[in-house]
Amino acid sequence: MAKQSDAFMKKIKEGYPSDGSLFLGCGKFDGDTFPEAKVQIPLSTLNRHGLIAGATGTGKTKTLQLLTESLSEAGVPVVLMDIKGDLSGLAAEGEENEKVKERNKILGGDWSPTSYPVEFLSISKEPGVKLRATVAEFGPILLSRILELNETQGSVVSLVFKYCDDLGLPILDLKDFKKALQYINDEGKEELEKEYGTVSSQSVSIILRKLMDLESQGGDDFFGEPSFDVNDLLHIESKKGKISIVRLTDIQTKPRLFSTFMLSLLTEIYANFPEEGDLEKPKLVLFIDEAHLVFDEASSDLLKQLETMVRLIRSKGVGIIFCTQSPTDLPKEILGQLGLKVQHALRAFTANDRKAIKTAAENYPETDFYDTKEVITELGIGEAFITALGTKGSPTPLVHTLLSPPKSRMGTLTDKELQTSIGKSDLVKKYETTLDRESAHEMLSKKMETIAEETESAEEESGSKKPKSKRAQEKEDPSFVETLSKNPLAREVGRTVAKEVTRGLLGMLGVTPKRGSRRKKTGLFGF
């Protein structure tokens, strides 16, 4: 057994060099933890993306917190997608309780309570820096994929963008795009057909309905100005990378908006960041918690776009780490691109669970030290299987790791602490005021009014203006009865008179009202 322990420590020391690496914890073998077997992830490979997986309550969030702290201390800015609202504690110092002391004693680590520079952002009505993007920045192809349009409908979107671009009509928010659609389908139909071709009214109607669906999920708050500058994610404060927490607690029921935001953010980063080649450490790392929300309702076109973006963005020095319950939550095309894998415990309650565990175990390197499929169900809280890419690009040995506890608060900020932090932010002030400058909506509205006025004047001059219908005249010149009907007293008088006239007619016809139907004579006139 001693020989196996020695072989284990040697394997881990060789596979996880300390230079330029992040310390995550120490290796475990045969029930024992070996402080000498330090598990340290090379910083230079973190732009090859990663995965944190495991069942609920196994410690995924604390691992995410630990990785974030380590990156920030290394001077790497981080973006966190906080779906559950439990990551704000990064802005406050942690507390050294008995569990933390015991864990540090086992690991032999140097632990001290630490707070980190945090910026809170929001794509909805949550407090924080407002993240917005213009419709024009999305472009016709990306917008069509977000709306899940077919080829014909997508060509209409491209035509609208081309038309507005040619005429200098800015498309900044959804109301701009909707007004442009309405214009080309009505007043501007003839003008459009001469220069650009025919547009199907049915396609326009479908696109408008899709836009309404996006609006209902909060798209009208997300699209607009000022557009967020992704370079504001790269700040360093006191030599620590700034941690930007995107507060998404109200977004779980809005998967389309979440996917829209994620694709927009990745596209903007890719478009604005320069090519970096191989770096000693990543320029930026994004953590996407509850990652299945990005993929659950995404169309095949949107998935292809996300897959392409994940593959290409690493050349910009940007890493993406997905956090979810099972590796099977991610499309296999994306799963195959992930270098770092942190696998917490999985639970087997059903036949499908057992299949998922078998599949998960097969995603990890072979090892002489563990029965991966068995151990993956026995991992304790704060323990995980870890493998990453080494400095030469090959996978590091799979190691059962006892993870180090986070140094920041393992809980949330109070409402008062949160408001204080947000109130100090310069970025909040920069992006808090929504701009609504003159754009396609206002310009086309004026154009439509001008067309209507010119048409009416031309008809009057030519004498060809159609006479108003009888109904239209009645609307402009209400009758005496309609005038009276608007007066409450007149309405009461009318009802009473109508009743007495009806009774009189029934009497002349010899019809006697049924017994019990007569009411006491309390009419307005007393008869």
Secondary structure by P-SEA (a helix, b strand, c coil): caaaaaaaaaaaaaacccccbbbcbbbbccccccccbbbbbccccccccbbbbbcccccaaaaaaaaaaaaaaacbbbbbbccccccccccbbbbbcaaaaaaaaaacccccbbbcbbbbbbcccccccbbbbccccccaaaaaaaacccaaaaaaaaaaaaaaaaaccccccaaaaaaaaaaaaccaaaaaaaccccccaaaaaaaaaaaaaaaaaccccccccccccccccccccccccbbbbbccccccccaaaaaaaaaaaaaaaaaccccccccccccbbbbbcccccccccccaaaaaaaaaaaaccccccbbbbbbccccccccaaaaaaccbbbbcccccccaaaaaaaaaaaaacccccccccccccccccccbbbbbbbccccccccccccbbbbbccccccccaaaaaaaaaacccccccccccccccaaaaaaaaaaaaaaaaaaaaaaacccccccaaaaaaacccaaaaaaacaaaaaaaaaaaaaaaaaaaaaacccccccccccccccccc
